[in-house]
Amino acid sequence: LQNTTGQDHGLDESLDRTELIPLAQPALERGERVVAEVGVRNIHRTVGTILGHEVTKATRGAGFDDDTIDITLRGSAGQSFGAFVPRGVTLRLIGDSNDYVGKGLSGGRIVVTTPEGVAYAPREQIIAGNVIGYGATSGEIFLRGQVGERFCVRNSGATAVVEGIGDHGCEYMTGGLVLVLGGTGRNFAAGMSGGVAYVRDLKPENLNTEMVDVVALGEADVAEISDLLTRYARETGSTLAEELLAGDIAGMFSKVLPREYAKVLAAKTDAERQGLDADETNRRMMAAVTA
């Protein structure tokens, strides 16, 4: 039967329609950089998603340069803050958020940090909910504080930094990079087939070893962690990151790497060392998976 009544989901009253898209017009129309600040409440869901759609239309899917649209929001965000946000959009939330931050993130940047002068230690408090970075393909998520369960499930290309997570972190992850500055819950890395996770003080009993191993950090790993910590501290004001930068990074972090993914990386490195072309490099990488 045909629906003759229609449906009204209130999208015209969403924060994207009423504030974010109007503020972003100089970028959408002329590619000019936009910096703005607005308030947000937990009734506002999928903040940034419709704006991201407008960016995708305006750029024919290419996105803008990083931080072209740079919006700071103050308050408590509702579900799916920054979902599917493309490259060129940066959302900085000063406050906290609900579940699904950065769901399907597609190149954008999300920073969630605490208000200035809080009386508590951010590293000990929850700043966002469950299932953050679910299905993300690219971009960055920086969170100053702890979050809930299933962090970066099915992440395939985004970079995420957080100060502690709950159970089932990096479940079914296929790519990307995760840096955890505090503890993890149980069943970490279950079904993880790709990507890399660096975890501070990883407890062996919390790691699901069916598909991953803990491997020693090399110089490149230490440099990568240091770079991430530096940028994360600058973006969030994290004192924990600053403390870690002053310490022995190699002694504090473990590298969690999927076994089959490690074979692919080794084949790629060997082919590049031999100066092989892209086709032969890809052939050897595929062979490493099927061997």
N, C-alpha and C positions, 0 to 999 in steps of 0.2 A: 504494500500500500504506500502511496506517495504521502510524504509528510507535508501537510499544507499549513501547519502552524509555524514552522520555522523554529530556530533556536537562537537564543541570545546568550553568549558566554561572557558578556561584559568586557570584551576585548577593547572596545573603544574607551573604556574607563581604566585600562591597565596603565601602570606606571610608564611603560614603554611609549604608549600612544599619547599620554597626556604631558609627559615631561622629557623622556630620554630622546625620542625621535625629533621633536622640535628643537631641542638643544643641539642635536647632531647635524642639523641641516647644512651648516658650512662644509662639513666633511662629506656628507652625502651628495651635495650638489657640486662642490668645487674641489674636494680633496684636501681642504684646509684642516689643520689640527684643531681639535676642540677639547678644552679642559673645563669640567663643570663639577658642581657638587649639589646633591639633592638628598632628601630624607627618604627612608624606606621603612615599611612596617611588615610584620609577618603575614599580613593579608595579601601582600604583593608576591605573586608566584611567577616563576620563570622570568624573572627580571633580566632584561637584556636579550631575550630570545627573538622578539619581534624586531628589535633594533638590529640584531644580527642578520635577520632576513633582509632588512632594507640595505644593509652593507653588501650582502651577497648579490642583490639585484643591481645595486649601483656599480659594482665592480665586476659584474659577470662571473662571479665565483672566485675571483683572484684575491679578494680581501685588500685591505689597506696595509701600509707599513705599520709595524708595531706601535701601539700607543697613539695612533691617529685620533681615535675617540677615547679619551681618558676621563672616566667618570668616577668620582668618589661618592659613596652612599653612606649615610650614617643611620644606624638603627639596627633592627632585627629583620633579616630577610626571611621570606617564606620558602616554600619548597622550590627546588630546582633553580636556585640562583645561578645565573650565567649559563644556563643550559644551551648547548649547541653554538655558543658564541664563536664567530669566525675571527681570523687574523685581522688585526687593526683595532679591535675593541679591547680596552682594559677596564675592568670593573674592580674598584677598590672599596671593600666594605669595612667600615670601622664600626664594629659591633659584633654580631654573631648571625648564624644562619641555621636553617633547618636541613633536612636531608637533600641528597642529590645535587649538591653544589658541583657545577661544572659537568653535569651529565652531557655526554656526547660532545664535549668541548672540541672545537674544530679550528684551533689556531689562535684563539683569543687568550687573554691573560686575566687571571682572577687572583686578587690578594685580599685575604680576610685577616684583620688584625684587631687588637683591642683598643678601646678608647684611651686617650692620654690620661696618665695619672691614676690608673686603677689601683686599688688597694691589695689585690690578689696577685699571685704569680701566674702569668698566662700559661706557662708550661704545665701547670697542674690542673688547668680547667678546660672544660669542653667549649670549643668555639664554633663547631658545626656538627651536623648529625651524621647519619649513616649513608653508605653507598655514594661516596664522593668520587667524582671522576669516572663514573660508570660509562664504559664504552667510549671514552675520550680518544680522539685520534691524533691530536696535536695541540700545542699550546702549553701554558704553565698554570699551576695552581699552587699558591703559597699560603699556608695557614699557620698563624701564630697561636698555637694551643693544641689541644688534643681533639680527636674526632671519634666517631663511632665505628660500627662494624662495616666490613666489606669495602674497605678503602681501595679505590682504583681497580675494582672488579672489571675485567674485560678491557682494561686500558690497552690501547694498541699503539700509542705514540706520544702521549703527553708526558711532561715532567711535573712531578708533584713533590712538595716538601711540607712536612708536618712534624709536630713535636710529640706525637704519640697516637696510637690507633688501637681499635678494638679487635675483635676476632675476624678471621677470614680475610686479612689484608692481602691484596694482590692476587686474589682468586681468579683463575682463568685469564691472567694477564698475558698478552701476546706481544707487547712492545712497550717502548717508553722507558722512563726512569723514575724511580721512587726513592726518596731519601727520608728516612724516619729518624728523628733526633731523640726519640725516647723509646718507650716500650711498645711491644705488639701484643695482641691477644693470641689465642690459640689458633692453630690451623693456618698459619701464615704460608702463603705461596702455594696453596692447594691448586693443582691444575695449571700452574704457571708454566707456559711454554715458550715465552719470549720476554725480552726486556731485561732490565737489571734493577735490583733493589739493594740499597745500602741501608743497613740497620744498625743503630747504636745499641751495644750491650744485648745482642740477640740471645735469647734463651733457647737452647737446643730443643727443649720439650715443646716449644711453641711453633716449631718449624715443621711443615709437612714436606718430607723429603722424597716423596714419590717421584717427582719430576725435576727436582733442583738439588744443587749442592752449594755448600758454603766454600768459597775459594778465597785465597789470599789476595789482598789488595796490592796492585802494582803502583808504580809511580803515576801512571795516567789516571788511575782511580783516585788517588789522593788529590791530584790536581783538580779533577772534576768535582770532587766533594768540596774542596776548598773554594772553588769558583762559585758553586751553588750556595754554599753557606754565606759567602760574601754578598751575593746578590739578594739572598733571602733576608739577611740582617738589614740591608739597606732598604728593602721594600717594606718589611714588617716591623722593624725596630726590635727584633728578637735579641734579648740579652743572652739567651741560651746559645744561639748561633755564635755570638761573639766569644763566649767562653770556650766553645768547642774549637773555634779557629785558633785560640791560643794554646790548645793542647795537642796531644799526639793523635792525630786523626787516624793514622794507620793502626794504632792500638785500640781505638775506640769503636771502629765500625767493622761490620762483616759485610761481605759481598755475596748476595744470593743470586745464583745464575742457573737457569735451566740447562740441563745436560745437552739436549739436542741443539739448543740455541748456541751453546758454547762451541759445538762442532761446526756450525755454520760460520760463526765468527772466525774460528781458526782457519777454515778453508778460505774465507774472504781475505784474511790477512796474508796467508801464504800466497794466494794468487796475485795480490797487489804487490807483494815483495818481488815476485817474478816478473812483474810488468805485463801481466796478461790483460787482454782487452775485456770489456764489460761482458760480452757474450760468454767467453770462456770462464770468467769469474763466476757468473751466475750458474753456469753448468756445474762447476765444482762445488758451489754452495748447495745446489740441489742434490748432487751426488752424496754430499756429507749427510744429508737428512735421510736418504734412502739406504745408506750403507749398513 
